[in-house]
Amino acid sequence: MYDREKLSTLQESLKTWEEKNLAKALKNLPERKKNFLTTSSEPINRLYTPLDVAEQNYQRDLGLPGQYPYTRGVHPTLHRSKLWTMRMFAGFGTAEETNARFKYLLEQGQTGLSIAFDLATLMGYDSDQPEALGEFGKCGVAISSLKDMEILLEGIPLDKVSTSMTINSPAAIIWAMYIAAAEKQGLRPDQLRGTTQNDILKEFIAQKEYIFPPEPSMRLVVDTMQFGAQTVPQWNSISISGYHIREAGSTAAQELAFTLSDGMEYVRWGIARGMDVDEFAPRLSFFFNAHNDFFEEIAKYRAARRIWAREMRETFGAKNPRSWLLRFHTQTAGVSLTAQQPQNNVVRVALQALAAVLGGTQSLHTNSMDEALALPSESAVTIALRTQQIIAEESGVTNTVDPLGGSFFVEAQTDRIEAQAYDYFRRIEALGGVLPAIDKGFFQSEISDAAYRYQREIDSGARKIVGVNAYVEEKPISVPILEMDPQGYQRQVARLEQVRRERDSARVGQALDRLSIACQGTENTMPYILDAVRAYATLGEMIGVMKQAFGVYEEPTWI
């Protein structure tokens, strides 16, 4: 991209600048510290010039927005034409309480739903099962049957609002409940828009909310991919999630590499099922973290688009340009929020959200300032939503596409993260692929080492966290804390009992028997899950059938 003779001249100019201008400046005013590092502990140079991106080819490595390799964005006009979906993650207590929060957020200008489920639901238990005791509604909404989903979505126009659901092991069942609830509203599956997280690989790698062993878990994911392509064509069957990998302590490069490795593994499984890659790839989406290092995060998103486009076209032979697009949702970094001086989290979230927007996100959740203390209060979640709206309407960053494209620093960081990702791809392949690497503890060990290094930097004072190890105050915390309905659990249990009492028990039994047979065979399980859901079989009952067919996963020990 640069003339070699001019680069040579620049090299000489840079040397002269270092010897004369820089040396004098450092003598009079030394730099604040010896090493400047990113959040991922990567060294940052004092200055970046064309010499740092001398090997870049504009058409090959950058291109134009909306054109391969999509480094500069997946749409030609990006946010000049359409703002990102403002999709605030919400869920707590009962379906009634969460439904009220959804309606409040939509009234305040939110443009998409994002459902958080409680731990019992995430692990496939009904709210009244002994294993769920004490977890009702704590980190999300409790959904145990179609009746709960009907209440959760009551009064929400599902043909006009897209919905994201953060659910993994029981994803097929919860998605079926959503489809069935929409049917109750008179809607067809092909009218629905949204995303099911459904990323089981990252559960084995980072979040640990798995139920079944890897192989049957992957089968269920592919079942949803196939069913979605045929029946729910506007739905993203997977949101391949780096967010939780980053929250577990990974670096930016690890988040990117492990997420894209997982994505490529889903593509391999889809092809092995007999599907054409262009049949399902356009409906694969991604979910990334927006952490504290502003420029590193922007570079990560740009590298992600370039790698995915190249791999889909050159490795997997996708012909449809939509299969090459890496479309992603972003959430600001929950792990960066501090319980100390929680008001500071508003500033952290604003900077992280700005990085996501400048990085070209299609959808965004901004964390609330009180989330290190409790579930978000109405006041805190409103400020978080307003943060997005101020960025969109007042900051000016949506006026041009990829405003940081061509920055020597950003382009060099994009190249660096891309190179690190490919190094990880080679290491994973040498271990036999994603599933063998999980079995050997490779991902887990890499994340653990990165998390340990980061925490050591904080503990030693080498990394400053405002309010934690710098600018500390001893003032008491004074932010309002959300209070849930104290009678919510009793009402949830009573509703479950009513569902079991009033449903057609024979129909439920037959549906569960058919589901069991399907799980033991090779048919796509989604039609059988839908039949059981429509009969008001509970989440715990369906998961129980699947456990008998698939078994239960226990993570091996590597030490």
N, C-alpha and C positions, 0 to 999 in steps of 0.2 A: 504494500500500500504506500510505501515511502521510497523515494529515490535514494539509492545506496550512497551516492556521492554527498547528498545533503545530510544523510544520517552520519556520515563520517565527519562532516563539518560540525554537526551538532555535538558529536562526541568530543571534539576538540573544545568547543565552546563550553560544554559542561565541565570539562576538566579545568579550564581556566576559571570558571565561576567558583568551583570548589576550592581552588588554590587561593584565590584572591578574595572574593566577596564572602563566601561561606566561612572560610577559616577565620577571617576578621570578626564576623558576626558571632561565631561560637566562642571566640576568646572574650568578647565583651559580654555576651549573654548566652551562657551554656544552655543546652536543651534540658527540659524538665526531668528527663529520665533517660537511662541508657538504651532501653529497648521499648519500642512502641509496638503493641500487639493488637490484633483483632480479638473479638470475643472468643474466637476459636484458637487463640494463642499463636496465630500466624504473624510473623514479622511484617511490618509496614515500612517501606522505604521513605526516606525524607522527601523525595521528589520523584514524580513520574513524567516521562517524556515519550516521544515517538520511539525512542530506543527500546522501551519496555514492551512495545507491541509491534516491533519491526517485522515480525513474521506474519502478521495478520493480512489476510486478503479480504477486502471489503465484501465482495459478492459471496465468497465462500463462507466467511465467518460471521458476518453481520447481516448483510442484505437489507431489504427495506421492510417496514412493518407490514405484516400480512403476507409476506413471501418467505419461502424457504431460505435459511434455516430458522426463521422466526426469532432470532436473538432479540430483535427490536420490538417484538410483540406479535400476537397471533391475529390481530385485526389491523387493517390499514389506518383506521381513524381512532381506535381504542376509545379513550374516555371522552374524546371530542363528540362522539356520536351517542354513546351510551355509558353512563356511569356504572361502576361495579355494583353488584348486588350487595346491599347492606343487610347482612344476615347475622343477627345477634343470636348467639347460642343461649338457649333458655330451657329450663325444666327444673321443677322442684315439687316435692310433695305429691298431691293428687292431680289427676287429669284436669279437674275443675280449676285449680289454682294456676296451673300452667297455661290452660286455655285463656284465662283472664290476662296473664302476662303477654301472651302472643297478641291478643287483640289490642292491648295497650301499646305494644311496640309498633304494630302496624299503624295505629292512629298517630304515632309520633314520627312516622316516615320510614320505618323499616320496609325493605322491599322483598324480603324472603324470610322464610322460617328456618330455624335450625333447632332440632330437638335433642336435648340432653336427657338420657335415661338414667335411672338410679342403678346402683351396683347390682341389686337383685335381678333386675331386668337384663343388665349387661351379661350376667352370668347364667341367665336362663331359668331363674327361679320365680315362682309365683310369690306375691307379697306375703302370703300366709304360710309359706313353707318354713320349717325350722331353720334352714340355712340362711334365710333372708332376715332373720330376727335382728332388729336394730339398724337396718340399712334402708328402711322405707323412706323414699323421697329425699335422701340426704344429699346426693350429688346429681339428681335429675328426677324426672317424673317416673312414677311406677306404672308400668303397662303389663297387665297380666292376661288380658283377654281382649277380644274385639270390642267389647263394651267400653273398656277404658279408652281405646283408640277413637271410638265414636265420640266420646265426651271431649277428648283432647282436641279434636278437630271440628267440633260443633260450631257452626256459624262462620267458618273460614272457607272462602271460595277456592277450592283446591285446583280448579281449572285456570285460575288467574295468579296464584301464588306458588312459586316453587319451594320445595321443602327439602332440607338436608337432614339426615338422621344419622347420628353418631352411634352406630351399633355394629357389632362385628360377629361374634360367634352365633348369636341368634338372628342375624341380619335377615335371612330369608323369611323367617317367621314374622318379624316386625314389619318388614316390607309388605308381606301378604296382608297383614292387618291394615296397613295404610291403604292398599288397593281395595280391600273389602269395605273399609269405611267410606272410601270415595264412591264405591258402587252404591252404598246406602244413600249417598247424596245425588244419585242419578248420573254419575260420571263414568265414562269408559276408561280403561287403563291407558289407551293411547292419548287421552287428554291430559294426563298427569305429567308434571315436570318436577324434577328433583334429583337427589343424589342419596344413595345409601353408602355409608362408609365402607363396610363390608371388606375391610382389608385385614385378613386374618394373619398374613405373614408378619406384619408389624406387631401383632399381638405376641407372637412367639419371640420376636426380636426385642421388644421394649415394654409394651404395656401389660402383658401377661393376663389379659382377660380372655383366655382361650377355654374351650370346653373339650372338643374332640381332638384326636391326633391330627397331624398336618395333612395327610393324604385325604381323609374324608372331609376335612375342613375345606381343602382346596376344591374338592368335588362340589360342595355346596356353593362355593363362590362361582364356579363355572356354570352351575345350574342357573344361577341368577343372571349371569352374563348372557346365556343362551335364551332364557325366557324373556329377558328385557329386550333383546334385539328383535325378538319375534312378536312381542305382545305390548311392551311399554316403551316404544321407540324414543320418546323424549326424555327418558330417565337415564341418569348416569349410574350404571350398575355397580361401580366401585369408585371410591375416592381414595386413591392410593396415598397413604398418609405418612409424610415425614414428620408431621407435627409432634407426634408422641415419641418418635425417635429422638428428636431434639430435646423434648422435655425430660427425657431420661438422662440427658447429659452429653449428647453427641456434639461434635463440631458441625459447622455449616457444610463442609465437604462430606462428612459422614452422613448427615441427613440427606443430602442430595444423592450420594452414591447408593445408599441402602434403599432409599425410596425408589429410585429408577431401576435398581436391580429387582426389587419386588414387582414393579410394573412389568418389566420384561418377562418375569416368571409367569405372571398371569397371562400374558400374550402367548407364551409357549403352551400353557395348559389349554387355552382356548383353541389354538390351532390343533393340538392333539385331540381335542374333542371332535374335530372335523369341521369346525367353523372356518370360513374365510376370514383372514385378519381384518379386512375392510368391513366385515359384517358387524364386528363388535368394537374395534379399536376407537371409532369416533365417539363412543360413549364411555371411554375410560377417562376419569378426571383425577386430579391430584390435590393434595392438601399440605401446605407448607407452613412452617413457623416463621414469624417475623421477630427476630431477637434484637438485641441491643445495638449491634454494630451496624450502623446505617448503611454504609457502602458495601460491606460484605454480604448483607442480605440481598441487596439489589443485584449484585453480581451473581449470587446463587440462583435467583430466578431466571436471569438471562442465560446462564449456562445450562439450566434445566431444559429450557425450550430448545436450545441448539442440540443438546445431546439426544433428546427424545426424538426430534425430527429426523436426525441422522440415523438413529438406530431403527426407527420404524420403517424408513424408506430403504435403507441399505441392508440391514440385517434381516428384517422380517418381510421385506418385499411389498409393503403396503403401497397400493396404487392411488387410493383416494387421499387427496391432500388433507382432508379432515382427520384422517388417521395419524397424520404427522403432528397435529397440534397438541401441545401440552397446555391444557386449560386448568387453572388451579384456583382454589380457595385459600385464603390466608387467615390465620388467627394470630393475634399478638401473643407474645411469649408469657404464658401463665407462670412459668418457673422464674421469670424475672421480677415478678411482683413481690413487694416486701410488706410484711405485717407492720414493720416500723415505718412511721411517717407515711401512712397509706395514701395521703393526698399526692405524694410524689409520683405515684403510679399513673396518674393522669398524664404527666409529662412523658413518662416512659412509653405509654401506650400510643400517644400522639406521634412520637418519633418512629415507633415501629410501624404504625399504620401508614405513615407517610412513605416509608421505605417500601411497603407492599404495593402502594399505589404507583410509585415511581418504577417499581419492578414489573408492573403490568398485570396485577392480579385481576381476576374476573369476579371475585366475591371476597368479602372481608367481614370478619368478626373482630370487634375491639373489646378487650377485657375491661371489666369494671374495677375501679380502684380498691374495692373492698374484698376482692376474691381471695386474698391471702388470709382473710379472717372468716369469711362465710360466703354463702351463695349471694349473688348480687341483689342489693336493695333496688327498689324502683328508682330512687334518686340517682344511685351510682350508675345503673344501666342506661339511664337517660343521658348522663354526661358522656358515657362511652359511645352511644349512638350519635350524639351531637358532635363528637370528635370527628367522626367520618364525614358528617354533613358539612362541617367547617372546612375540612380538607377539600371536599368536593366543590363547595360554592365560593370559598373565600381565598384559598391559597394560591390559585393560578396554576397549580401543577398539572391540571387536566387540560390545559390549553394547547399543549403540543404533545406529540407521541414520542416516548422514550427521550426525555429531555437530557438525560445523562449519557446517551449514546455518543461515543467518540471521545469521552473523557479518558485520558491516558490511564488514570488510576482505575476507573471502573472497568475498562476493557482488560487491563492487566490482571485485575482480580477475577474477572470472568474466566480468563484463560487459565489462571492458577487453579481455580476450583474445578474447572472442567478436567484438567490434567490429573488432579487428585482423584476425581471420580473414576476416571478410566484406570488408574492404578488399582483402585478398590475392585473394579469389575474384573480385572485380571486375577487378583487374589481370590475372589469368590469363585471364579471359574476353576482355578487351580485346586480348590477344595471340593469340586464336584458340582457346584451350583448352589442355589439359595437354600434348599432344604438340607442338604448335607452340611452346609456352613452353619445353619441354625443348630443342627444336631451336635455339631462340634463346639458350639459356643463362641464362634468367631465374632458375630455381630455384638453379642452381649459383652464380650471381653473388650472389644474396641471402644464401645460406648462407656464402659466402666472406667477404662483408663483415662478417657477424655474428661469424664465427670470428676474423677479424682484430681486430675491436674488443675482443673478450673477451681475446685474448692480449695485446694492448697494455695492457689494464687490469692484468693480472698482471705483465707486465714492468715497468710503471711503479710497481708497488706499490699502486696504487689498489684492487686486489682482492687480498685476502689468501688464500693457500692454505697451510694449516698443514703445516709440514714442507718446503715448497718455497720460499716467499719470506717465511715467518714462522715463528718458533720452530724454526729450522733446527738440526739436530744433525749431527755428523760421524761418528757411530757406524756401524760396518759393519752391513749388513743381515744378519739372522740368522733367516730363515724357511726351512723345508724346501722344496726344489724337487722337483716331480714328475719322476720318471725313467720314460721309456717303454721298452718291450722293445726292446733294440738289434737283435734279430733279426726284428722285426716286418715290416720292408720285404721281407726275403727271403721270409718266409712268405706275404706278400700276393702277391708276384710268382709264387711257386710255385703258389698257389691259382688265380690267373688262368690260368696255363698249363694247369693241370689241367682247369679249366672248358672252355677252348677245345679241349682234346684229347678230352674225354669227351662233349661235347654232340653233338647231331645237326646237323652242319654244313649239311646240305641244308635242314633245318627253319629254321635261323637265317637262311640266305640268302633263303628264301622270305618269312619274316616281315619282314626288312629291306626287301625289294623292295615288299611291300604297304605298309609304312610310308612308303616313298618316294613311292609313288603317292598315298597319302592326303595327304601333306604338300603335294604339288603340286596337289591338288584342293581340295575344300571340305568334305569329310567331317570329322567329329569324329575327331581322331587318337588318343584314349585307347584304344579297343579294339585298335588296331593296335600301340600301344606295349605294351599288356598282353600281346599275343601274342608280341612280340619278347622281352619280359622273361621270360615263361614258357619260352621256348626257350633261355634263358641267353645271349641277345645281351648284349654288354657296354655299359656307359654310353657309352664312347667310340665304339663302333660306331653306336649309335643317334644320338648327337649328330652324328657324321660325315654320316649320311644327311640329317639336318635341315639341316646347314650347306649341303649341296649344293642343297637345295630352297629355303631361306630366305635364304642369304647370311650374312655375318658383319658385325656392326656396328662401325664405327669412329667414335668421338665426334668431332664437328666442333670446330674451334678457333674461338674468338670474338674473339681479340685479333689 
